[in-house]
């Protein structure tokens, strides 16, 4: 945990029925060469949970034709 990583990935875009879909695939994950502990600014206290949201997001039905192919 809190290790710096170098991630190599491929980005792919494809068209399906006049819409474009993107895929991002990580193919290589390595520990950073610098190693060591992260800076104090990036460290978090694992015993403190994140704050709860103050409001509930509103969801709309949207257009029936605006549907994903899966």
N, C-alpha and C positions, 0 to 999 in steps of 0.2 A: 504494500500500500504506500501511496505517496511517492512512488518511483517515477522518474521521468522516462518516457518511452518515445521511440521513433517508430511511426507507423507508415508503411508504404501501402498505397491503395490505388485502385483503378476506378475511373469514373466512366460510366457508359450511359449513353442516351439512345433511346429507340422510340420510333413512332408506332402508334397503334390507333387506327381509326381517327385520324386527324388530331391525336393527342400525343404528347411526348411524356415518356417515363424515364426516370433516371435511376441508375444503380450505382452504389458506391460499395466496392468490395475491398476489404483489407486483406492483403496477401502476405504481409510480413510485419511482425512486431518484434522490436528489439529494445533492450534497455539502453538508455542514452549513455554515451561514452563518458559523460561527466560524472555520473554516479553521484554518491553523496546524498545528503538529506536535502529536501526542498527548502526554499527560503521560508522564514517565519510568516510572511504575508500569505503564502499559499497553504499553510497548514490549518487544519480545522480540528475542533474538539469533537471527537467521536461520541462523547456521552451527551452532547447537546443536540436534540433533534431540530430539524429545520422548522421555521415558523409555518403555521397553517395558513392557507389562503383565507383572505377576509371576505371574499365573495365567490359565488358560483358562476362559472362562465355560462353564457347563453348559447344554446345550440339550435340551429334552424334546420328544417328538413331539406332545404335547397331544391334544386331542380331535379326532377326524376330522370332526366337525360344525362345528368352529371354524375355518372356512376363509374366506379372502378371495374376493370374486367375480371376481378376475382372476388 
